Amino acid sequence: MNTEKKLWLTLTAVLGVTFALLGFFGREVYRQAPPVPQRFVVQDGPVLFTHDDVIQGQLAWQSTGGQQLGSVWGHGAYQAPDWTADWLHRELMAWLELAARERHGQPYEALTPEQQAALKLQLKGEYRTNTYDVASGTVTLSPRRAAAVRQVQRYYDALFGAAPELRKTRESYAMKEDTLPRPQDRHNLAAFFFWSAWAAATPRPGMQATYTNNWPHEPLIDNVPTAENVLWSVLSVVLLVAGIGAFIWIWSFGRKHGEEDLKPLARDPLAALALTPSQRALWKYLGVVVALFGLQVLLGGFTAHYTVEGQAFYGLETSRWLPYALTRTWHIQSAMFWIATAFLAAGLFLAPVINGGRDPKYQKLGVDLLFVALLVVVAGSFIGQFLAINQQLQREVSFWLGHQGYEYLDLGRVWQIALYAGLILWLALMLRAIVPALRREKQKSLLILFTASVIAVGLFYGAGLFYGPRTHLSVMEYWRWWVVHLWVEGFFEVFATVALAYIFSAMGLVSRTSAARASLAAATLFMLGGVPGTFHHLYFSGTTTSIMAIGAVFSALEVVPLVVVGIEAYENWRHKDRAPWMRRYEWPLKFFVAVAFWNFVGAGVFGFLINPPIALYYLQGLNTTAVHGHAALFGVYGFLALGLVLLVLRSLRPEAQWNEATLKTAFWWMNGGLATMIVTSLLPIGLYQFWASLKVGLWYARSEEFLQLPLLETLRWVRTVGDLVFIIGAFAFAAFVVQTLARRRPAIASPGPAAEQA
């Protein structure tokens, strides 16, 4: 059996096993999700909340921006509290205060340590007892606990309304005034937050751990890491070391050394190909990429300023119409749009190359239609989100046309479906060019792998359609991470790796066989850790220990492929010296080297910082997650997308003289700005929050009291320096692309007989 066949069998086996794990334990997510009781009742008293109140509260939460305004179960934004942890702590303190006055006639703080300890013991006994009756669907609360719940409910009603006494708190949380104008919505929102806190404090039947595996850290009721948490954390570290060691061993002793290099071609084969009509039409895609990129970085600076001046921008009260939840939504969504557009454009550029330099019939029409569809989705989703967060849409309409409330999948469901339809159109355009090549080529492995990655990119976004507005929060998180983790971090990574391998083999810089083998090995490693590694996002989202075990073990292996990325970046960088014409591609290669650096730092170091269950237990929902998010999302996928833009631009304007000074400014200022904002602001804040979460509890690490400390406020101001440096680099890149596109186009050579006519 030859090496290539072994690699194919290995990849197939890995995909079969890992998706079987993802599906089997996904079934457990459905089966073991925390119950949403039919009613919460007071012992010998009235109904406090109903099932419908909780579900309607989830809809109200979604309409405020959901995970863009604070977080629930640790997922979401970081300026406002984690509402689960905040509600739980406020309820516990209210219970203790009520108990102290009932028993001792004085405030809780005035009691002796012995009296406080006795009340805490009673508190733990009440809250760590599961009173859910499955037959009736009822949870029974003591009168004292019900009184505590009502007390917290009144606070939340005032906070999400326009109560003047909490205006300063809303400013600290970057909330707009009257976030939820309708009283019934605020009642339902309280029910939803209470339910999330109830699940976090209540043990599963027959177990010591709560429905959220004892998260968040709350010493008042002994919400501390479970023994399983520590066990799987240790095993994940051991597996990481073993995985990296095994990879180095295989790479050193199993790799074929001394492979004969190909003789470099005398001229650039891509430049020799006449641009097809569909390729020439891609200039507008690049324009949209830099336009959305520029918008994204401006929104990022604007949103970051809200963390120090929660309702205003340098004195201008902007939150009335452009609140933090909206600008953060647009910031993240515009990033997803421009990065995806760059990848789609690279694929559409490569399609005619694969097809022998020819367009299939009507290919340009398809490219133009896809472009229009992208514009409609961007404009429609942005308008819908503006209307939703400003409470201008009916509650039932908000999810569909406005805001879904879930980070990275914020766009209304109608726009999400339209985007998926666009991806299907892109897939069809790609396959029309690839299938004829599959019939012609003899060495098909690389092309088959590329085809598979194209199909995965086109289809797997559909996982985000498997939940609805009323879907259980645990189930929603399961499918959301199929998109955010598996689609973005898995299949896009494979697509980019194989696309670059195909380009370099087409240039004659590596043999088709070597490129295929390297791509198969890389894809296997990506999928081995990446597919079941999806579960590391779900440790505390109402899932069981089995999810924690699978997520911890396999997410540790996600770091191993980053070694491959670094090696591949070095191999690609070496190509620049293999032929004089390769100097034309020096800047795209530099961006790919930056991808390797940020993959190691952002995805590797900062990713593994929060991956083990014991680490994430204390770090989930803190700025350490933002460190990983910025370094991995932009550092990896952003730089990769920009590198692909330069690669396409080089061919669209082959005769244009590149402005090296502008590109140099763009490259180094973006890298420097990203590093500066992380090192001087996000990381120190995150580590300080980690200390607070470890020592006191998550509620404190995300509280107004803690986040408004002078030191943390200063660190948030310091971020402005990194933001400005990055913005300068980003606009230098945008200016370079626009200037290059505006220069004289090359003469249009006559296309092949099968090409579409202009």
C-alpha positions in Angstrom: 0.0 0.0 0.0 1.5 3.3 -1.0 1.9 6.3 1.3 -0.9 8.3 -0.3 -3.4 5.5 0.1 -2.4 5.1 3.8 -2.9 8.8 4.4 -6.4 8.7 2.7 -7.4 5.7 4.9 -6.1 7.4 8.0 -8.0 10.6 7.2 -11.2 8.7 6.5 -10.9 6.7 9.7 -10.3 9.9 11.7 -13.3 11.6 10.2 -15.5 8.5 10.8 -14.5 8.2 14.5 -14.5 11.9 15.4 -17.8 12.7 13.8 -19.3 9.5 15.5 -18.1 10.9 18.8 -19.5 14.4 18.0 -22.8 12.9 17.1 -23.1 10.3 19.9 -22.3 12.7 22.6 -24.3 15.4 20.9 -27.2 13.1 21.6 -26.2 13.3 25.3 -26.5 17.1 25.1 -30.1 16.7 24.1 -30.9 14.0 26.7 -29.0 15.6 29.7 -29.9 19.3 29.1 -31.1 21.0 32.4 -34.9 20.8 32.6 -37.0 23.9 32.0 -39.7 23.2 34.6 -43.3 23.9 33.9 -43.5 26.1 36.9 -41.5 27.4 39.9 -43.8 27.6 42.9 -43.5 28.9 46.4 -44.1 26.2 49.1 -47.8 26.5 50.0 -47.9 29.7 47.9 -48.3 31.1 44.3 -46.5 30.3 41.1 -43.3 32.4 40.8 -42.4 31.7 37.2 -43.7 29.4 34.5 -42.0 27.5 31.6 -43.4 30.0 29.2 -42.0 32.9 31.3 -38.5 31.4 30.9 -38.8 30.8 27.2 -40.3 34.3 26.6 -37.4 35.6 28.7 -35.0 33.9 26.4 -36.6 35.7 23.5 -36.4 39.0 25.3 -32.7 38.4 26.1 -32.0 37.6 22.4 -33.6 40.9 21.4 -31.3 42.9 23.6 -28.3 41.5 21.8 -28.1 38.4 24.0 -24.5 37.3 24.3 -23.4 40.8 23.1 -24.6 42.3 26.4 -23.0 40.4 29.2 -23.0 36.6 29.2 -25.0 33.6 30.3 -23.2 30.4 31.4 -20.0 32.3 30.5 -20.7 32.8 26.8 -20.8 36.3 25.5 -19.5 39.8 26.1 -17.3 40.9 29.0 -18.3 44.4 30.1 -21.6 43.7 31.7 -21.8 40.8 34.3 -22.3 37.2 33.6 -26.0 37.3 34.4 -26.0 33.7 35.7 -23.2 34.4 38.2 -24.6 37.8 39.1 -28.1 36.6 39.7 -27.0 33.6 41.7 -24.7 35.7 44.0 -27.3 38.4 44.5 -30.0 35.8 45.4 -27.7 34.0 47.8 -26.8 37.3 49.6 -30.5 38.3 49.7 -31.3 34.9 51.3 -28.6 35.4 53.9 -29.8 38.9 54.7 -33.4 37.7 55.1 -32.3 34.8 57.3 -30.1 37.0 59.5 -33.0 39.5 60.1 -35.5 36.7 60.7 -33.3 34.7 63.1 -31.2 37.4 64.8 -32.9 40.7 64.1 -29.8 42.3 62.5 -28.0 42.5 59.2 -25.9 39.6 58.0 -22.7 41.6 58.2 -23.3 42.3 61.9 -23.5 38.6 62.8 -20.6 36.8 64.5 -18.5 34.4 62.4 -20.3 31.4 64.1 -23.7 32.8 63.3 -22.7 33.5 59.7 -21.3 30.0 59.4 -24.5 28.4 60.6 -26.6 30.4 58.1 -24.2 29.5 55.3 -24.6 25.8 56.1 -28.4 26.1 55.9 -28.0 28.1 52.7 -26.0 25.4 51.1 -28.4 22.7 52.2 -31.3 24.5 50.7 -29.7 25.5 47.4 -27.9 22.1 46.9 -31.2 20.2 47.2 -33.0 19.4 43.9 -36.7 19.9 44.5 -37.7 19.3 40.8 -40.6 16.9 40.5 -40.4 15.2 37.1 -44.0 14.0 37.1 -45.5 17.5 37.6 -42.7 19.5 36.1 -42.6 21.6 39.3 -39.8 23.1 41.3 -40.8 24.1 44.9 -39.0 27.0 46.6 -39.1 27.9 50.2 -40.8 31.2 51.1 -37.5 32.7 52.1 -35.9 31.8 48.8 -38.9 33.1 46.9 -38.5 36.4 48.7 -34.9 36.5 47.8 -35.8 35.8 44.1 -38.4 38.6 44.1 -35.8 41.0 45.6 -33.3 40.2 42.8 -36.1 40.4 40.2 -36.9 44.0 41.4 -33.3 44.9 40.9 -33.2 43.5 37.4 -36.4 45.2 36.5 -34.9 48.5 37.5 -31.6 47.8 35.8 -33.0 46.8 32.4 -35.5 49.7 32.6 -34.8 53.4 33.2 -34.6 53.6 37.0 -32.5 56.7 37.6 -30.8 55.2 40.7 -29.1 52.6 38.5 -28.0 54.9 35.7 -24.4 54.8 36.9 -24.5 51.0 37.0 -25.9 50.9 33.5 -23.0 53.1 32.4 -20.5 50.8 34.0 -22.1 47.9 32.2 -22.2 49.8 28.9 -26.0 49.3 28.8 -28.3 51.8 27.1 -31.1 53.4 29.1 -34.4 51.5 29.1 -32.8 48.4 27.5 -36.1 46.6 27.7 -39.0 49.2 27.7 -41.9 46.7 28.3 -42.4 45.5 31.9 -43.6 42.1 30.8 -40.3 41.6 28.9 -38.4 42.5 32.0 -40.4 40.0 34.1 -39.7 37.3 31.6 -36.0 38.2 31.4 -35.8 37.8 35.1 -37.4 34.3 34.8 -34.7 33.3 32.2 -31.8 34.6 34.3 -33.2 32.9 37.4 -33.6 29.6 35.6 -29.9 29.8 34.4 -28.8 30.4 38.0 -31.1 27.6 39.3 -29.4 25.2 36.9 -26.0 26.4 38.1 -26.8 25.8 41.7 -28.9 22.7 41.6 -27.2 19.2 41.5 -28.3 16.7 38.9 -30.4 13.9 40.4 -28.2 11.4 42.1 -25.0 13.5 41.7 -23.0 16.0 43.6 -22.3 18.3 40.6 -24.8 20.8 39.4 -26.3 20.9 35.9 -23.5 23.2 34.9 -20.7 21.0 36.5 -20.5 23.4 39.5 -19.9 26.4 37.4 -19.7 29.4 38.2 -17.3 29.5 41.2 -19.4 30.5 44.1 -17.9 29.6 47.5 -21.2 30.4 49.4 -22.7 27.1 48.2 -19.5 25.2 47.5 -19.6 25.6 43.8 -16.0 24.5 43.2 -14.3 22.4 40.5 -15.4 18.7 40.5 -12.9 15.9 40.9 -13.6 15.0 37.2 -12.7 18.5 36.2 -9.2 18.1 37.8 -8.8 14.6 36.4 -9.5 15.5 32.8 -7.5 18.6 33.0 -4.4 16.7 34.1 -5.0 14.1 31.3 -5.4 16.8 28.7 -2.0 18.3 29.6 -0.4 14.8 29.5 -2.0 14.2 26.1 -0.8 17.5 24.7 2.8 16.7 25.6 2.5 13.1 24.2 0.8 14.4 21.0 3.6 17.0 20.3 6.2 14.4 21.1 4.7 11.8 18.8 4.4 14.4 16.0 8.1 15.4 16.3 9.1 11.7 16.4 7.0 10.9 13.3 8.2 14.0 11.5 11.8 13.3 12.2 11.9 9.6 11.6 8.9 8.9 9.4 9.3 11.7 6.9 11.0 11.0 3.6 14.1 13.2 3.6 16.0 14.2 0.6 13.0 14.4 -1.7 14.1 15.7 -5.1 13.1 19.3 -5.6 11.4 20.3 -8.8 13.3 22.4 -11.2 11.8 25.9 -10.9 10.0 27.2 -13.9 11.5 30.0 -15.9 8.4 32.2 -15.5 5.3 32.5 -13.3 2.7 30.0 -14.7 -0.2 32.0 -13.1 0.9 35.2 -14.8 1.0 33.3 -18.1 -2.7 32.5 -17.8 -5.1 34.9 -19.3 -7.6 36.2 -16.8 -11.1 34.9 -17.3 -14.2 37.1 -17.1 -15.2 35.6 -13.7 -11.7 36.3 -12.3 -11.7 39.9 -13.5 -15.0 40.3 -11.8 -13.4 39.6 -8.4 -12.0 43.1 -8.0 -15.3 44.1 -6.4 -15.0 41.3 -3.8 -11.6 42.7 -2.8 -13.2 46.1 -2.5 -15.9 44.8 -0.2 -13.2 43.0 1.9 -11.3 46.2 2.6 -14.4 48.2 3.1 -15.8 45.8 5.7 -12.3 45.4 7.2 -12.1 49.2 7.7 -15.6 49.3 9.2 -14.7 46.5 11.5 -11.6 48.1 13.0 -13.4 51.4 13.5 -16.2 49.7 15.2 -13.7 47.8 17.4 -12.1 51.1 18.6 -15.6 52.6 19.1 -16.8 49.5 21.1 -13.6 49.4 23.2 -14.2 53.0 24.2 -17.6 52.0 25.7 -15.7 50.0 28.2 -14.4 53.2 29.8 -17.3 55.6 29.0 -20.2 53.2 28.9 -22.9 55.3 27.3 -20.9 57.9 25.4 -18.0 58.4 22.9 -15.8 61.2 24.3 -18.8 63.0 25.8 -21.2 62.4 23.0 -24.2 60.3 24.2 -24.1 57.7 21.4 -25.7 54.7 23.3 -29.2 55.8 22.6 -29.1 54.5 19.1 -25.6 52.9 18.9 -25.3 51.0 22.2 -22.4 48.7 23.1 -24.4 45.6 22.2 -25.1 46.8 18.7 -21.5 48.1 17.9 -20.0 44.9 19.3 -22.4 42.9 17.1 -21.4 44.8 14.0 -17.7 44.6 14.9 -17.8 40.8 15.1 -20.2 40.3 12.3 -18.3 42.5 9.9 -15.2 40.5 10.7 -16.9 37.3 9.8 -18.2 38.8 6.6 -15.0 40.2 5.2 -12.9 37.1 6.2 -15.5 34.8 4.6 -15.6 37.0 1.5 -11.9 36.9 1.1 -11.9 33.1 1.3 -14.8 32.8 -1.2 -13.0 35.2 -3.6 -9.8 33.1 -3.4 -11.8 30.0 -4.2 -13.5 31.7 -7.2 -10.2 32.9 -8.4 -8.7 29.4 -8.2 -11.7 27.7 -9.9 -10.8 28.7 -13.5 -7.1 27.8 -12.8 -8.2 24.3 -11.9 -10.3 24.2 -15.0 -7.3 24.8 -17.3 -7.7 28.6 -17.5 -11.3 28.6 -18.7 -14.6 29.7 -17.2 -17.6 27.3 -17.3 -20.5 28.9 -19.1 -22.2 31.8 -17.2 -19.5 31.6 -14.5 -19.2 35.4 -14.4 -23.0 35.8 -14.1 -22.9 33.5 -11.1 -20.0 35.5 -9.5 -21.9 38.7 -10.0 -25.1 37.2 -8.5 -23.2 35.9 -5.5 -21.7 39.4 -5.0 -25.2 41.0 -5.0 -26.4 38.4 -2.5 -23.5 39.1 -0.1 -24.4 42.8 -0.2 -28.0 42.1 0.5 -27.1 39.9 3.5 -24.7 42.4 4.9 -27.1 45.4 4.6 -30.2 43.5 5.7 -28.6 42.0 8.8 -27.1 45.3 9.9 -30.4 47.1 9.6 -32.3 44.3 11.3 -29.8 44.3 14.3 -30.2 48.0 14.6 -34.0 47.7 14.8 -33.9 44.7 17.2 -31.5 46.1 19.8 -33.4 49.4 19.7 -36.6 47.4 20.4 -38.3 48.5 17.1 -39.3 44.9 16.1 -42.0 42.7 17.5 -40.7 40.0 19.8 -41.6 37.1 17.4 -40.1 39.0 14.5 -36.8 40.0 16.2 -35.1 36.6 15.9 -36.0 36.2 12.3 -35.2 39.7 10.9 -33.2 41.3 13.7 -30.9 39.6 16.1 -30.5 36.0 17.1 -28.7 36.9 20.3 -25.9 34.4 19.9 -22.3 35.6 19.4 -20.9 35.1 15.9 -24.3 34.0 14.7 -26.0 37.3 15.5 -27.7 37.9 12.1 -31.4 37.4 12.0 -32.5 33.9 10.8 -33.8 35.2 7.4 -30.4 36.7 6.6 -28.6 33.5 7.9 -30.7 31.5 5.5 -29.8 33.9 2.7 -26.1 33.6 3.5 -26.4 29.9 3.5 -28.0 30.1 0.0 -25.1 32.2 -1.1 -22.6 29.6 0.1 -24.5 26.9 -1.8 -24.3 29.1 -4.9 -20.5 29.5 -4.3 -20.3 25.7 -3.9 -22.1 25.2 -7.2 -19.8 27.7 -9.0 -16.7 25.9 -7.6 -17.9 22.4 -8.5 -18.7 23.5 -12.1 -15.0 24.2 -12.6 -13.6 21.4 -10.5 -15.6 18.4 -11.7 -14.3 18.6 -15.3 -10.7 18.8 -13.9 -11.4 15.7 -11.8 -12.2 13.8 -15.0 -9.0 14.9 -16.7 -6.3 14.7 -14.1 -4.4 11.5 -13.4 -3.0 12.6 -10.0 -6.3 13.4 -8.3 -5.5 13.2 -4.6 -4.9 16.9 -4.0 -7.8 17.9 -6.1 -10.2 15.5 -4.4 -9.1 16.8 -1.0 -9.6 20.4 -2.2 -13.1 19.4 -3.5 -14.0 17.9 -0.2 -12.9 21.0 1.7 -15.0 23.2 -0.7 -18.1 21.0 -0.1 -17.5 21.2 3.7 -17.2 25.0 3.6 -20.3 25.2 1.5 -22.5 22.9 3.5 -21.5 22.9 7.2 -22.6 26.4 7.8 -26.1 24.9 7.7 -25.5 23.5 11.2 -26.4 27.0 12.5 -30.0 26.4 11.2 -30.6 23.4 13.5 -31.9 25.5 16.4 -34.7 28.0 16.7 -35.6 31.0 19.0 -37.1 28.7 21.6 -34.4 26.0 21.5 -32.9 25.0 24.8 -29.8 27.0 25.6 -27.6 23.8 25.9 -28.7 22.5 22.5 -28.3 25.9 20.9 -24.7 26.1 22.2 -24.0 22.7 20.7 -25.0 23.7 17.2 -23.6 27.2 17.5 -20.1 25.8 18.1 -20.5 23.5 15.1 -20.4 26.7 13.1 -18.0 28.9 15.1 -15.5 26.1 15.9 -16.0 23.3 13.4 -16.9 25.3 10.2 -14.5 28.2 10.8 -11.6 26.7 12.7 -11.8 23.3 11.1 -13.0 23.3 7.5 -11.8 26.8 6.6 -8.3 25.9 7.9 -8.3 22.7 5.7 -9.6 24.7 2.7 -6.8 27.3 3.1 -4.1 24.7 3.5 -5.1 22.7 0.5 -5.8 25.8 -1.7 -2.2 27.1 -1.0 -0.8 23.6 -1.7 -2.6 23.5 -5.0 -1.4 27.0 -5.9 2.2 26.2 -5.2 2.0 22.9 -7.1 0.4 24.7 -10.0 3.4 27.1 -9.9 5.7 24.1 -10.2 7.3 24.8 -6.8 6.4 21.5 -5.2 5.3 18.3 -6.8 1.6 17.4 -6.9 2.4 14.2 -4.9 4.3 16.0 -2.1 1.6 18.7 -1.9 -1.1 16.0 -1.6 0.7 14.1 1.1 1.4 17.2 3.2 -2.2 18.3 2.8 -3.7 14.9 3.8 -1.4 14.8 6.8 -2.4 18.3 7.9 -6.1 17.7 7.3 -5.9 14.5 9.4 -4.3 16.4 12.3 -6.8 19.3 12.1 -9.8 17.0 12.2 -8.4 14.7 14.9 -8.4 17.4 17.5 -10.8 19.8 15.9 -14.0 17.8 15.5 -14.5 16.4 19.0 -12.5 19.3 20.4 -15.8 21.3 19.7 -16.9 20.1 23.1 -14.3 22.1 25.0 -16.7 25.1 24.5 -19.5 23.1 26.3 -17.9 22.1 29.7 -20.3 24.3 31.7 -23.2 24.7 29.3 -25.6 22.3 31.0 -23.7 19.2 29.9 -22.4 16.1 31.7 -18.9 14.9 32.6 -18.7 12.8 29.4 -18.7 16.0 27.3 -16.0 17.4 29.5 -13.9 14.3 29.1 -14.1 14.2 25.3 -13.6 18.0 25.0 -10.6 18.1 27.3 -8.8 15.1 25.7 -9.3 16.1 22.1 -9.0 19.8 22.4 -5.5 19.3 23.8 -4.6 17.7 20.4 -5.7 20.9 18.6 -2.4 22.5 19.5 -0.4 19.7 17.6 -1.4 20.8 14.1 -0.1 24.3 14.9 3.4 22.8 14.6 2.4 21.8 11.0 1.3 25.3 10.3 4.6 26.7 11.4 6.5 24.1 9.3 4.3 24.8 6.2 4.8 28.5 6.6 8.5 28.0 6.6 8.3 25.8 3.6 6.2 28.4 1.8 8.6 31.1 2.7 11.5 29.2 1.2 9.7 29.3 -2.1 10.5 33.0 -2.5 14.1 32.2 -3.3 13.5 29.3 -5.7 12.8 31.5 -8.7 13.3 35.2 -9.4 9.6 35.6 -10.3 8.6 34.3 -6.8 9.6 37.7 -5.4 6.3 38.9 -6.8 4.6 36.8 -4.0 6.9 37.9 -1.1 4.2 39.9 0.7 1.5 37.3 0.5 4.0 34.9 1.9 4.9 37.3 4.7 1.2 37.4 5.7 1.1 33.6 5.8 4.2 33.6 8.1 2.3 36.0 10.4 -0.6 33.4 10.3 1.8 30.8 11.6 3.1 33.1 14.4 -0.4 34.0 15.6 -1.6 30.4 15.2 1.1 29.4 17.7 0.6 32.3 20.1 -3.1 33.0 19.7 -4.6 29.6 19.0 -1.8 27.6 20.7 -0.6 29.4 23.8 -3.6 31.6 24.6 -6.0 28.9 23.4 -4.5 26.2 25.6 -4.4 28.7 28.5 -8.2 28.5 28.6 -8.8 25.0 27.2 -8.3 22.6 30.2 -11.5 22.3 32.3 -9.8 23.5 35.5 -8.5 26.6 33.7 -11.7 27.4 31.9 -13.6 26.9 35.2 -12.1 30.2 36.5 -11.3 31.9 33.2 -14.6 31.4 31.2 -16.2 34.8 30.5 -13.1 36.8 31.4 -10.8 39.0 29.2 -8.5 36.0 28.8 -11.1 34.7 26.3 -10.9 38.0 24.4 -7.1 37.6 24.2 -7.5 34.3 22.6 -10.3 35.6 20.4 -8.4 38.6 19.0 -5.1 36.7 18.5 -6.8 33.7 16.9 -9.6 35.3 14.9 -7.7 38.2 13.4 -4.2 36.9 13.9 -4.9 33.7 12.1 -8.0 34.0 9.9 -7.6 37.7 9.4 -4.0 37.6 8.3 -4.8 34.5 6.2 -7.6 36.3 4.5 -5.5 39.4 3.8 -2.7 37.1 2.4 -5.2 35.5 0.1 -6.4 39.0 -1.0 -2.8 39.9 -1.9 -2.4 36.7 -3.8 -5.5 37.4 -5.9 -4.6 41.0 -6.3 -1.2 40.1 -7.6 -2.9 38.2 -10.5 -5.6 40.8 -11.1 -3.1 43.6 -11.5 0.1 41.7 -12.6 1.8 44.7 -14.1 1.1 47.1 -11.3 4.1 48.3 -9.3 3.4 47.5 -5.6 3.9 50.3 -3.1 6.3 48.4 -0.7 6.3 51.2 1.9 2.5 51.1 2.3 2.5 47.3 2.6 5.3 47.4 5.1 3.4 49.9 7.2 0.3 47.8 7.0 2.0 44.6 7.9 4.1 45.8 10.9 1.5 48.2 12.3 -1.2 45.6 12.3 1.0 43.0 13.9 2.4 45.6 16.4 -1.1 47.0 17.2 -2.5 43.6 17.8 0.4 42.6 20.1 0.2 46.0 21.9 -3.5 45.8 22.7 -3.1 42.2 24.0 0.1 42.7 26.1 -0.7 46.1 27.6 -4.5 45.8 28.1 -6.5 42.6 27.4 -4.1 40.1 29.0 -3.3 42.1 32.2 -7.0 42.7 32.7 -7.8 39.1 32.1 -5.1 37.8 34.5 -6.3 40.3 37.2 -9.8 39.0 36.7 -8.5 35.5 37.0 -7.1 36.3 40.4 -10.5 37.8 41.4 -12.4 34.8 40.1 -10.1 32.4 41.8 -10.1 34.2 45.1 -13.6 35.5 45.4 -15.8 34.2 42.6 -16.8 34.9 39.0 -19.5 37.3 40.0 -16.8 39.6 41.6 -14.4 39.3 38.6 -17.2 40.7 36.4 -18.8 43.1 38.9 -19.1 46.8 38.7 -17.1 47.1 41.9 -14.2 45.2 40.4 -14.2 46.4 36.8 -14.3 50.0 37.8 -11.2 49.8 39.9 -8.8 52.7 38.9 -6.1 50.2 37.7 -8.5 48.3 35.4 -10.0 51.6 34.1 -6.4 52.8 33.3 -5.6 49.5 31.5 -8.7 49.9 29.3 -7.6 53.4 28.4 -4.2 52.1 27.6 -5.8 49.8 24.9 -6.4 53.0 22.9 -2.7 53.0 21.9 -2.8 49.5 20.4 -6.1 50.2 18.8 -4.7 53.3 17.0 -1.6 51.5 15.9 -3.7 48.7 14.5 -6.2 51.1 12.8 -3.3 52.9 11.0 -2.0 49.5 9.7 -5.5 48.4 8.6 -6.1 51.6 6.7 -2.7 51.4 5.1 -3.6 47.9 3.8 -7.0 49.2 2.6 -5.4 52.1 0.8 -2.9 49.8 -0.9 -5.6 47.5 -2.2 -7.7 50.4 -3.5 -4.7 52.1 -5.1 -3.6 48.9 -6.8 -7.1 48.1 -8.1 -7.5 51.6 -9.4 -4.4 51.3 -11.7 -4.5 50.3 -15.3 -5.9 46.8 -15.9 -4.0 44.4 -18.1 -5.1 43.9 -21.6 -7.9 41.3 -21.9 -6.5 38.3 -23.8 -8.9 36.1 -25.8 -10.3 33.4 -23.5 -10.4 29.8 -24.5 -13.2 28.4 -26.5 -15.1 27.1 -23.5 -14.8 30.3 -21.6 -17.6 32.6 -21.1 -17.7 35.6 -23.3 -17.5 39.0 -21.6 
